[in-house]
Amino acid sequence: MADAAPTPQELPRPKRPRFFWPGGLSARLLTLTILFAVLAGACAVPPALASFEAKWLLDRTRAGELASMAPDVAPDRKVSQQVAAQLLEGAGVVRVAIQTEGMRRLVLGGPMLKRAPYLVDLRAQDQLSWLAAPFQTLFGGEGRYVRVVAKPGIYRTADFVEIVAPDADLKRQLVSYLWKLLLVAAFLTTGVGAVVYLSLNLFLVRPMQRITYAMERFRADPEDAEARVQPSGRRDEIGRAEAELDRMQADLRAALNSRARLAALGEAVAKINHDLKNMLTSAQIASERLAALKDPKVSQALPRLERALDRAVKLASGVLAYGKTQEAAPEPRPIRLAAAVETAAEEARLAERHIVLATRIGANEQVSADSDQLHRILANLLRNAREAIEHQEDRTAPGRIEVGLTRLGETSLVRIADNGPGVPERVRERLFQPFAGSGRPDSAGLGLAIARELAQAHGGDLTLAATGPDGSVFELRLPGAPPPAAPRRKGAKSAAEQ
């Protein structure tokens, strides 16, 4: 025996999402916050290093310029090599030169350099070279010298001041400054990133987690009263999403409750119809016995009773069939349409009611459909057309139904036209709705609803193409346009006739 399906109360409830879990919005937000914080810090480091190096070089230039004033105040405008070496060492440079009126003059000079210095011109330095200068110093190798050219600070009339200094001290200070800068940047970015992460988590991620949890819990058990999301009253998109989800859950609960009530009501109606059908059958048997009597009064009233009983049995049978039937999936295959129409016309009793059937279909023309379901579709359509013609008031012309077939690419279009009174305007909108699509009091309104349901199961459709005082035209669309069948041997029966 198969195990019973678990009830909504027995289904495992989803765990409440944590504040952070891998793969969730919190994890992604944290990852993005870290990336953006690191990127912001990385963007701030090069300008800070460049500013530090430019200031260090300018300070060295001013110190060298100040040291170059010693020969100007000496008695003979010369200083000894020992004094010059002390001045250069105090300024942290190895050479100082000044250019005045186009003439470059070496003021203080040390020994010859083993390597040519690289040039940094502080007078006209573009942004790219300004940003790249610290990295050139850090990764340029050991034992290098830098030649700095800057505007004069003390010698106002000079063109420029030039110094040459070893970059080892600059490199050490750059490394020290870089570490301090990284520590400060890490502290600031961590603090700012934490504030941004917690703020976004509080105002965006947590509400989304709450909405997601409510949706998962509602899906697991729609009847759980605690599964509804509590609107926060926010006026932004989060608040609107909470409000709409709350309304949707309320509407869905109401629809589920209504569906449950309708299911219970349908089961009760099916039981009542079943018992009613048995009672009506007994009444029909009794009316047949009454027909055997030769009483004139009985003979006069009996036809009306039989018609009433026939309508009641038909209504009860239709309700039971529609409520109990679960249509199987169609199994389409090529079927001769003309033979299928003839078989359906016999069931619709067109010949007995003197309704002319005109088929404009070749004997070998085929459509792709399930044989049994196509028969039910055509029988319902032809029966519906016959009943419409029979209920036409002041009818003078004989009843006539025409059936034709048209190919529209890979679609077969079957048209069923009658010369009845047309579909009343008040029932056109609900023509294909069960129990509501009939304008006659003795009909349950199930024929067209069933026919359309079967047509849509094939991947096609059934529509009312035209209607008016001269009649109605229904169009049955079926996918596929199989070629005509081979001529049938004499005495053979088609699938629709068997």
Secondary structure, 3 states (H helix, E strand, C coil): CCCCCCCCCCCCCCCCCCCCCCCCHHHHHHHHHHHHHHHHHHHHHHHHHHHHHHHHHHHHHHHHHHHCCHHHHCCCCCCCHHHHHHHHHHHCCCEEEEEECCEEEEEEECCCCCCCCEEEECCCCCHHHHHHHHHHHHCCCCCCEEEEEECCCCCCCCCEEEEEEECHHHHHHHHHHHHHHHHHHHHHHHHHHHHHHHHHHHHHHHHHHHHHHHHHHHHHCCCCHHHCCCCCCCCCHHHHHHHHHHHHHHHHHHHHHHHHHHHHHHHHHHHHHHHHHHHHHHHHHHHHHHHCCCCHHHHHHHHHHHHHHHHHHHHHHHHHHHHHCCCCCCCCEEEEHHHHHHHHHHHCCCCCCCCEEEEECCCCCEEEECHHHHHHHHHHHHHHHHHHHHCCCCCCCCCEEEEEEEEECCEEEEEEEECCCCCCHHHHCCCCCCCCCCCCCCCCCCHHHHHHHHHHHCCCEEEEEEEECCEEEEEEEEECCCCCCCCCCCCCCCCCCC
